């Protein structure tokens, strides 16, 4: 039994570490920035808006069209008593024209269109920034979650080794005839129980690695050796400073300002209808034709023609009355602008509440982390003392098991509080818009 468990858990730990690449938190973030699907999608949207942000799309540049046509006609005038030439004619001609259409002025609508295109590009870039922030935040949490599960797996493995050591001692005592069957069964039962916990914890660890791979955009079953240590952020933070940074840098607030700016450009576009528009239409028309007949009675076999025309025309359009449609549209946009202002205040208040709660949670988790750290160190020292006492017969297997479970429990609490503290710090960085910089 002892030999079996020794070989089994040695193989588990050894095989789990074979063929794995080392992965630090920084490397995980770099992979996620390149492969995360949300980031890739938002980058495509940025590229689309960059492409559309030009004066041609806004309407400043003229449009030039080329048209070419070929026409064939048969005209039978032989039964027409009033025809000047009562013959059968075939007409073939080629015509073409080049036309230029240019809006010279449309009440500053072109300028408003260009500004709106610029704002749409900035909006898409802010959306991409938000996707990057969410990805970095998600990778940080997923990475440390997997790291925490791995450390807890190590704790259970250490506990199994200790239980196996005690089990081996009881087997040896039983073989010498000085052991107690009850103690042997107790340690054997503990070994089975710890082994079950190991299996469950290993599954939790593998699932956390898969979740990390999903966020990074890697192959789901790819395995890693997580090299970054769990080091919680313990620096003091000032709430007022955090609030100022949030109001200045939070991406959600920036996006709301962009929404307000886009609404303002819609108002400018609507107001452009009150101004006249001036358009230029210029171009040239040309055609080459051939009129022919096979009628023997016709005095001529056919004729050819060629026409060439140039034109340049200006048109001025001014809307005199539209039933108040434009004014109502402008009024609605102005009301929407007031809605956006209220929404901005709502977002700011909501984020202020979130960062206050996150700050208080961070402070509380610092205290809990400090207590759990002290509790784990005490449990670790107590376990070492208990090992010697158990060998000396000063405590029984039940007392020793209680101390083992306390060691495991405080270790799990320590890693959980470390993760909670890291999660709070990452949330504060995200809310203040500094997670990318950090």
C-alpha positions in Angstrom: 0.0 0.0 0.0 2.7 2.5 1.0 4.8 1.7 -2.1 1.7 2.0 -4.3 0.9 5.5 -3.1 4.4 6.7 -3.3 4.8 5.7 -6.9 1.4 6.9 -7.9 1.7 10.5 -6.6 5.2 10.7 -7.8 4.0 9.9 -11.3 1.1 12.3 -11.1 3.3 15.3 -10.2 6.0 14.2 -12.7 3.7 13.6 -15.6 1.8 16.9 -15.0 5.0 18.8 -15.4 6.3 17.1 -18.6 5.9 18.9 -21.9 4.7 22.2 -20.4 5.9 25.6 -21.2 6.7 28.2 -18.6 4.2 31.1 -18.5 4.5 34.3 -16.5 1.7 36.7 -16.0 3.3 39.2 -18.3 3.6 36.6 -21.0 0.0 35.5 -20.5 -1.1 39.1 -21.0 1.0 39.5 -24.2 -0.5 36.3 -25.6 -4.0 37.5 -24.8 -3.4 40.9 -26.4 -2.5 39.1 -29.6 -5.0 36.2 -29.7 -8.0 37.2 -27.6 -11.1 37.2 -29.8 -12.8 40.3 -28.4 -9.7 42.3 -29.0 -9.4 41.0 -32.6 -13.0 42.0 -33.3 -12.7 45.5 -31.9 -9.5 46.0 -33.8 -11.3 45.2 -37.0 -13.9 47.8 -36.1 -11.2 50.3 -35.5 -9.7 49.6 -39.0 -13.2 50.0 -40.6 -13.7 53.4 -38.9 -10.2 54.5 -39.8 -10.9 53.6 -43.4 -14.2 55.6 -43.4 -12.7 58.7 -41.8 -11.8 60.7 -44.9 -13.1 63.8 -46.7 -14.5 61.7 -49.6 -16.8 59.9 -47.3 -17.8 63.2 -45.7 -18.9 64.6 -49.1 -16.3 67.2 -49.8 -14.8 65.6 -53.0 -16.6 65.5 -56.3 -18.0 62.5 -58.0 -17.1 61.7 -61.6 -19.0 59.1 -63.6 -18.3 57.7 -67.1 -21.2 56.3 -69.2 -20.9 54.5 -72.5 -23.7 53.1 -74.6 -24.2 51.4 -77.9 -27.5 51.6 -79.7 -28.9 49.8 -82.7 -32.2 50.7 -84.4 -34.1 49.6 -87.5 -36.6 52.1 -88.9 -39.0 50.9 -91.6 -40.6 53.9 -93.3 -41.7 52.1 -96.6 -45.4 52.0 -95.7 -45.5 55.5 -94.3 -47.2 57.8 -96.9 -46.0 61.0 -95.3 -42.4 59.9 -94.7 -39.8 62.1 -96.4 -37.6 59.1 -97.1 -39.8 56.0 -97.4 -37.0 53.4 -97.0 -35.7 50.8 -94.5 -32.9 52.3 -92.4 -30.4 50.7 -89.9 -29.0 53.1 -87.3 -25.9 52.3 -85.2 -24.3 54.7 -82.8 -22.0 54.9 -79.8 -22.6 57.5 -77.2 -20.7 58.4 -74.1 -20.5 61.1 -71.4 -18.3 62.1 -68.5 -20.3 63.8 -65.7 -19.0 65.6 -62.6 -21.2 66.3 -59.6 -19.8 68.4 -56.8 -21.5 69.8 -53.7 -19.7 73.1 -53.2 -21.6 74.1 -50.1 -24.4 72.4 -48.1 -24.6 74.5 -44.9 -21.5 73.2 -43.2 -22.9 69.7 -43.3 -19.7 68.4 -44.9 -17.6 69.6 -42.0 -20.0 68.2 -39.5 -19.9 64.9 -41.3 -16.1 64.8 -41.1 -16.1 65.6 -37.4 -18.6 62.9 -36.8 -16.4 60.3 -38.7 -13.5 61.4 -36.5 -15.6 60.9 -33.4 -16.7 57.5 -34.6 -13.1 56.5 -35.0 -12.3 57.6 -31.5 -15.3 55.8 -30.2 -14.2 52.5 -31.8 -10.7 53.0 -30.4 -12.1 53.5 -26.9 -14.2 50.4 -27.4 -11.0 48.6 -28.3 -9.3 50.0 -25.2 -12.2 48.7 -23.1 -11.8 45.3 -24.6 -8.1 45.4 -23.8 -8.8 46.4 -20.2 -11.4 43.7 -19.8 -9.0 41.1 -21.3 -6.1 42.1 -19.1 -8.4 42.1 -16.0 -9.7 38.7 -17.0 -6.2 37.2 -17.6 -4.9 38.5 -14.3 -7.8 36.9 -12.4 -7.7 33.6 -14.4 -3.9 33.4 -14.1 -3.9 33.8 -10.3 -7.0 31.6 -9.9 -5.0 28.8 -11.7 -1.9 29.6 -9.6 -4.0 29.5 -6.4 -5.5 26.1 -7.4 -2.0 24.8 -8.1 -0.7 25.9 -4.7 -3.7 24.3 -3.0 -2.9 21.1 -5.0 0.7 21.3 -3.6 -0.7 21.7 -0.1 -2.8 18.6 -0.4 0.1 16.7 -1.9 2.3 17.7 1.0 -0.4 16.5 3.4 -0.6 13.2 1.5 3.1 12.7 1.9 2.9 13.4 5.6 0.0 11.1 6.0 1.8 8.4 4.0 4.8 8.8 6.2 2.7 8.2 9.3 1.0 5.3 7.6 4.4 3.7 6.8 5.5 4.1 10.4 2.3 2.3 11.6 2.9 -0.5 9.0 6.4 -0.9 10.4 5.2 -1.0 14.0 2.5 -3.6 13.0 5.2 -5.8 11.4 7.2 -5.6 14.5 4.2 -6.5 16.6 4.1 -3.2 18.6 1.6 -1.3 16.5 -2.1 -0.9 17.1 -4.5 -2.0 14.3 -6.8 0.9 15.1 -4.0 3.5 14.5 -3.1 1.8 11.2 -6.7 1.9 9.9 -7.0 5.5 11.0 -4.0 6.5 8.9 -5.1 4.4 6.0 -8.5 6.0 6.0 -6.8 9.5 6.1 -4.7 8.5 3.1 -7.8 7.5 1.1 -9.6 10.8 2.1 -6.6 12.9 1.2 -6.3 11.1 -2.1 -9.9 11.9 -3.0 -9.3 15.6 -2.2 -6.2 15.5 -4.4 -8.2 14.2 -7.4 -10.9 16.9 -6.9 -8.3 19.7 -6.5 -6.4 18.5 -9.6 -9.7 18.8 -11.6 -10.2 22.3 -10.3 -6.7 23.2 -11.3 -7.0 21.8 -14.8 -10.3 23.6 -15.3 -8.7 26.9 -14.2 -5.9 26.4 -16.8 -8.6 25.8 -19.5 -10.3 29.0 -18.5 -7.0 30.9 -18.7 -6.4 29.5 -22.2 -9.9 30.5 -23.3 -9.3 34.1 -22.3 -5.8 34.2 -23.8 -7.2 32.7 -27.1 -4.9 29.7 -26.8 -5.7 26.0 -27.3 -8.0 24.9 -24.5 -6.0 21.8 -23.5 -2.6 23.5 -23.6 -0.7 23.1 -20.3 1.5 25.6 -18.6 3.9 25.9 -15.7 2.8 29.2 -14.0 6.1 30.9 -13.1 4.8 34.2 -11.5 4.4 34.1 -7.7 1.3 35.2 -5.9 2.3 38.5 -4.4 -0.6 40.6 -3.2 -0.5 44.4 -3.5 -0.1 45.8 0.0 0.6 49.4 -0.8 -1.6 52.0 0.8 -4.1 53.8 -1.5 -5.9 57.1 -1.2 -9.6 57.0 -2.0 -9.8 60.7 -3.2 -6.8 60.1 -5.5 -8.5 57.0 -6.9 -11.7 58.9 -7.6 -9.8 61.7 -9.5 -8.0 59.2 -11.6 -11.2 57.4 -12.3 -13.0 60.6 -13.5 -10.0 61.4 -15.7 -9.2 58.1 -17.2 -12.1 55.6 -16.9 -13.0 54.4 -20.4 -16.7 54.2 -19.8 -16.7 57.9 -18.9 -14.7 58.7 -22.1 -17.2 56.7 -24.2 -20.1 58.7 -22.8 -18.3 62.0 -23.7 -17.9 60.6 -27.2 -21.6 59.8 -27.4 -22.4 63.4 -26.4 -20.0 64.7 -29.1 -21.7 62.5 -31.7 -25.1 63.8 -30.7 -23.8 67.4 -31.1 -22.6 66.6 -34.6 -26.1 65.3 -35.4 -27.5 68.6 -34.3 -25.0 70.4 -36.6 -26.0 68.2 -39.5 -29.7 68.9 -38.9 -29.0 72.7 -38.7 -27.3 72.6 -42.1 -30.7 72.1 -43.7 -31.4 75.8 -42.9 -28.7 76.9 -45.3 -28.8 76.8 -49.1 -26.8 74.2 -50.9 -24.8 74.9 -54.1 -24.0 72.1 -56.5 -21.9 72.0 -59.7 -22.8 69.7 -62.6 -20.3 69.6 -65.4 -19.3 67.2 -68.1 -19.2 66.4 -71.8 -21.5 64.3 -74.1 -20.3 62.8 -77.4 -21.9 60.4 -79.9 -20.9 58.8 -83.2 -23.6 57.3 -85.4 -24.1 55.6 -88.7 -27.3 55.6 -90.7 -27.5 53.1 -93.6 -30.0 51.3 -95.9 -29.9 48.4 -98.3 -32.9 49.7 -100.3 -32.0 50.0 -104.0 -34.5 52.8 -104.5 -32.8 55.0 -101.9 -31.0 58.0 -103.4 -28.1 57.6 -100.9 -26.6 54.5 -99.2 -26.3 56.1 -95.8 -24.7 58.9 -93.6 -22.6 59.3 -90.5 -22.8 61.8 -87.7 -20.8 63.0 -84.7 -21.8 65.2 -81.8 -19.7 66.7 -79.0 -21.2 68.9 -76.2 -19.8 70.5 -73.1 -21.8 71.8 -70.1 -21.3 73.3 -66.7 -24.3 74.1 -64.6 -24.8 75.5 -61.1 -27.8 74.8 -59.0 -28.9 76.4 -55.7 -31.4 74.7 -53.5 -33.0 76.3 -50.5 -35.7 74.7 -48.3 -38.4 77.2 -47.7 -40.8 75.0 -45.7 -41.0 71.4 -44.5 -43.8 71.5 -42.0 -41.3 72.0 -39.1 -39.8 68.6 -39.6 -36.1 69.8 -39.2 -36.9 71.9 -36.2 -38.6 69.1 -34.4 -35.6 66.8 -35.2 -33.2 69.4 -33.8 -35.3 69.8 -30.7 -35.4 66.0 -30.2 -31.6 65.9 -30.6 -31.2 68.6 -28.0 -33.4 66.6 -25.6 -31.2 63.6 -26.3 -28.2 65.7 -25.4 -29.8 66.4 -22.0 -30.4 62.7 -21.7 -26.7 62.1 -22.4 -25.8 64.6 -19.7 -28.0 62.8 -17.2 -26.5 59.5 -18.2 -23.0 60.9 -17.7 -23.8 61.9 -14.2 -25.4 58.5 -13.6 -22.3 56.7 -14.8 -20.0 58.9 -12.7 -22.1 58.3 -9.6 -22.2 54.6 -10.3 -18.5 54.3 -10.8 -17.9 56.5 -7.7 -19.9 53.9 -5.7 -18.1 51.0 -7.3 -14.6 52.4 -6.6 -15.6 53.3 -3.0 -16.8 49.7 -2.5 -13.8 48.3 -4.2 -11.5 50.5 -2.1 -13.2 49.4 1.2 -13.1 45.8 0.1 -9.4 46.2 -0.7 -8.7 47.6 2.8 -10.7 44.8 4.4 -9.0 42.1 2.4 -5.6 43.5 3.4 -6.5 42.9 7.0 -7.9 39.4 6.3 -4.8 38.5 4.4 -2.6 39.6 7.3 -4.6 37.5 9.7 -4.6 34.4 7.4 -0.9 34.7 6.9 -0.3 34.7 10.7 -2.7 31.8 11.1 -1.0 29.8 8.4 2.5 30.4 9.9 1.1 29.3 13.3 -0.5 26.2 11.8 2.7 25.3 10.0 4.7 25.6 13.2 2.1 23.7 15.1 2.2 20.9 12.5 6.0 20.6 12.9 5.6 20.3 16.7 2.8 17.8 16.3 4.9 15.5 14.2 7.4 15.1 17.0 4.7 14.8 19.7 3.0 12.1 17.7 6.2 10.2 17.4 6.7 10.5 21.1 3.2 9.3 21.8 2.1 12.6 23.4 -0.8 13.0 21.0 -2.9 10.4 19.3 -3.8 10.1 15.6 -7.1 12.0 16.0 -5.3 15.0 17.5 -2.7 14.9 14.8 -5.4 14.7 12.1 -7.1 17.8 13.5 -3.8 19.6 13.3 -3.3 18.4 9.8 -6.7 19.7 8.7 -6.1 23.0 10.4 -2.8 23.3 8.4 -4.7 22.6 5.2 -7.6 24.9 6.0 -5.4 27.9 6.9 -3.2 27.3 3.8 -6.3 27.4 1.6 -7.6 30.5 3.4 -4.2 32.2 2.9 -4.1 31.5 -0.9 -7.8 32.5 -1.2 -7.2 35.8 0.6 -4.1 36.4 -1.6 -6.2 35.9 -4.7 -9.0 38.2 -3.3 -6.4 40.9 -2.6 -5.0 40.6 -6.1 -8.6 40.7 -7.5 -9.4 43.9 -5.6 -6.2 45.6 -6.8 -6.9 44.6 -10.4 -10.4 46.0 -10.1 -9.1 49.3 -8.8 -6.7 49.6 -11.7 -9.4 48.9 -14.2 -11.8 51.4 -12.7 -9.1 54.1 -12.7 -8.1 53.4 -16.3 -4.6 52.4 -15.3 -4.7 48.7 -15.8 -3.0 48.9 -19.3 -0.3 51.2 -17.9 0.4 49.0 -15.0 
